Amino acid sequence: MRAQNHFNTFLILFLLNFTLTVSAQNKSFCIGANHCGLNIGNPVNSIGLKLNLFDKNIQSLSGVNLALSCSTDNTKGFSIGVFAVNSINYYGLAVGGFFAGSESTFNGIGIAGLSVIADTMNGVFFSIYGNTKWNHTLIKELNGIAVGFMAGINCETINGLAIGALNYSMHQKGVTIGIANYTENLNGMQFGLWNVAANKKRFKRMPFINFNFKK
């Protein structure tokens, strides 16, 4: 009897904390409490696992996001977007079929079929096309490793390693590897068929390897 009573008490407490929440405002429902659990649709805030087709008006997500297109204001966790993953601020791992990126800061790991971009990129980023914005504006800063085979990276400041066919920066502190590498200010090494470091007094243009360690 005591075991049965304990079980009944546990079941009541479980049901009180495990509820179904439906939100008409953002067309979503949650199996859990206070949007903690399994969220389907577009909850304003999501903690746990979220499933959707196309994200819209999601302010924050902590956990796992699976969608055709993942789009949130702030993400902490893991996102897989069949087409793309986008967030104003991203912390974690993002995998996008075509694109993955952030409008502001990306901290973590980004993988995409075409391009991974953000204003500030901190971590490791891999794409087939390149880490470059389509409107030709520069990524502000890379701190870490960026691999973009076809287009390389277009960045104001590189702190780390960039690998790609064409790598351009205003300031480079680290290593670039590609077919052609260009920087206005080099403090590191360039490996490629043609390398340009505009701040050097001599040997600004060099085949195969160029380096400078003077500020």
C-alpha positions in Angstrom: 0.0 0.0 0.0 2.8 2.4 0.9 4.5 1.7 -2.4 1.2 2.4 -4.2 0.7 5.6 -2.3 4.3 6.7 -3.1 3.7 5.9 -6.8 0.4 7.9 -6.8 2.1 10.9 -5.2 4.9 10.7 -7.7 2.4 10.5 -10.6 0.4 13.5 -9.4 3.5 15.6 -9.0 4.7 14.5 -12.5 1.4 15.4 -14.1 1.4 18.8 -12.3 4.8 19.6 -13.7 4.4 18.0 -17.1 1.7 19.9 -19.0 0.6 20.7 -22.5 1.0 24.4 -23.3 -0.6 25.8 -26.5 0.4 29.3 -27.7 -1.8 30.9 -30.4 0.3 34.0 -30.6 3.3 32.3 -32.2 1.4 29.1 -33.3 3.2 26.6 -31.2 2.6 24.0 -28.5 4.9 22.5 -25.9 4.9 19.2 -24.1 6.4 20.3 -20.8 6.2 23.3 -18.5 6.8 26.9 -19.4 8.2 25.9 -22.8 10.7 23.5 -21.3 10.5 20.2 -23.0 9.4 19.4 -26.5 8.4 22.5 -28.5 6.8 22.3 -31.9 6.2 25.4 -34.0 7.4 29.0 -33.1 7.5 29.5 -29.4 8.8 32.9 -28.3 11.2 31.1 -25.9 12.2 27.5 -26.1 14.2 25.3 -23.7 14.8 21.7 -24.7 14.0 20.2 -28.1 12.3 22.3 -30.8 10.9 21.0 -34.1 9.6 23.3 -36.9 9.5 24.0 -40.6 10.4 27.6 -40.8 11.3 29.6 -37.6 9.7 33.0 -37.1 9.7 35.5 -34.2 11.7 33.2 -31.8 13.5 35.3 -29.2 15.6 32.7 -27.5 16.4 29.0 -27.7 18.4 26.9 -25.4 18.8 23.3 -26.4 18.4 21.6 -29.8 16.7 23.1 -32.8 15.7 21.1 -35.9 14.0 22.8 -38.8 14.1 23.5 -42.5 15.3 27.0 -41.6 16.4 27.8 -38.1 16.1 31.5 -37.2 16.2 33.0 -33.7 17.4 36.1 -31.9 19.6 34.3 -29.4 20.6 30.6 -29.5 22.6 28.5 -27.1 22.9 24.9 -28.1 22.8 22.9 -31.3 20.9 23.7 -34.5 20.4 21.8 -37.7 18.8 23.7 -40.6 18.1 21.8 -43.8 18.4 25.1 -45.6 20.0 27.5 -43.2 20.7 28.4 -39.6 20.6 32.1 -38.6 20.7 33.9 -35.3 21.5 37.4 -34.1 23.8 35.9 -31.4 24.8 32.3 -31.6 26.6 30.1 -29.0 27.1 26.5 -29.8 27.1 24.2 -32.9 25.3 25.1 -36.1 24.9 23.0 -39.2 23.2 24.5 -42.2 22.6 22.8 -45.6 23.4 26.1 -47.4 24.1 28.8 -44.8 25.0 29.1 -41.2 25.7 32.3 -39.4 24.9 35.2 -37.1 24.1 38.8 -37.6 26.3 39.8 -34.7 28.5 37.2 -32.8 29.0 33.5 -33.5 30.8 31.6 -30.7 31.3 28.0 -31.4 31.4 25.7 -34.4 29.7 26.5 -37.8 29.3 24.1 -40.7 27.6 24.9 -44.0 27.4 23.7 -47.5 28.0 27.2 -49.0 28.9 29.8 -46.4 29.4 30.5 -42.7 29.3 34.2 -41.8 29.0 36.6 -38.8 30.2 40.0 -37.8 32.5 38.4 -35.2 33.4 34.8 -35.5 35.0 33.0 -32.5 35.6 29.3 -33.0 35.9 26.9 -35.9 34.0 27.3 -39.1 33.9 25.1 -42.2 32.2 25.7 -45.6 32.6 24.5 -49.1 32.2 27.9 -50.8 33.7 30.3 -48.3 33.3 32.6 -45.3 32.3 35.7 -47.1 29.2 37.9 -47.2 27.2 38.1 -50.4 26.8 41.9 -50.2 30.7 42.2 -50.3 30.9 43.8 -46.8 33.7 42.4 -44.7 33.4 40.1 -41.7 34.7 42.3 -38.8 36.8 39.7 -37.0 37.8 36.1 -37.0 39.2 34.6 -33.8 40.0 30.9 -34.5 39.9 28.8 -37.7 38.0 29.3 -40.9 38.0 27.0 -43.8 36.2 28.0 -47.1 37.6 26.2 -50.0 36.4 28.2 -53.0 36.2 31.8 -51.9 38.2 31.8 -48.7 37.5 34.6 -46.3 36.9 38.4 -46.6 37.6 39.8 -43.2 38.8 43.0 -41.5 40.8 41.2 -38.9 42.1 37.6 -38.9 43.4 36.3 -35.6 44.2 32.6 -36.3 44.1 30.4 -39.3 42.2 30.9 -42.6 42.2 28.4 -45.4 40.6 29.0 -48.8 41.3 29.9 -52.5 41.3 33.7 -52.0 41.9 35.2 -48.5 41.6 39.0 -48.0 42.0 41.0 -44.8 42.8 44.4 -43.5 44.8 43.0 -40.6 46.2 39.5 -40.3 47.7 38.1 -37.2 48.2 34.4 -37.9 48.3 32.2 -41.0 46.5 32.2 -44.3 46.7 29.3 -46.8 45.3 29.6 -50.3 45.9 30.3 -54.0 46.1 34.0 -53.3 46.4 35.8 -50.0 46.2 39.6 -49.5 46.4 41.7 -46.4 47.0 45.4 -45.7 48.8 44.6 -42.4 50.6 41.2 -42.0 51.8 39.9 -38.6 52.2 36.2 -39.4 52.6 34.0 -42.5 51.0 33.6 -45.9 51.2 30.4 -48.0 49.9 30.4 -51.6 50.8 30.8 -55.2 50.7 34.6 -54.7 50.9 36.5 -51.4 50.7 40.2 -50.8 51.5 42.0 -47.5 51.1 45.8 -48.2 52.7 46.9 -44.9 56.1 45.4 -45.7 58.8 47.7 -46.8 60.4 45.1 -49.0 59.1 41.9 -50.7 55.5 43.0 -50.4 54.6 40.5 -53.1 55.9 37.0 -52.9 55.2 33.6 -54.5 54.6 30.5 -52.3 55.4 32.1 -48.9 55.4 35.6 -47.4 55.8 36.5 -43.7 56.2 39.5 -41.4 56.5 39.6 -37.7 57.2 43.3 -37.2 54.3 45.4 -36.0 
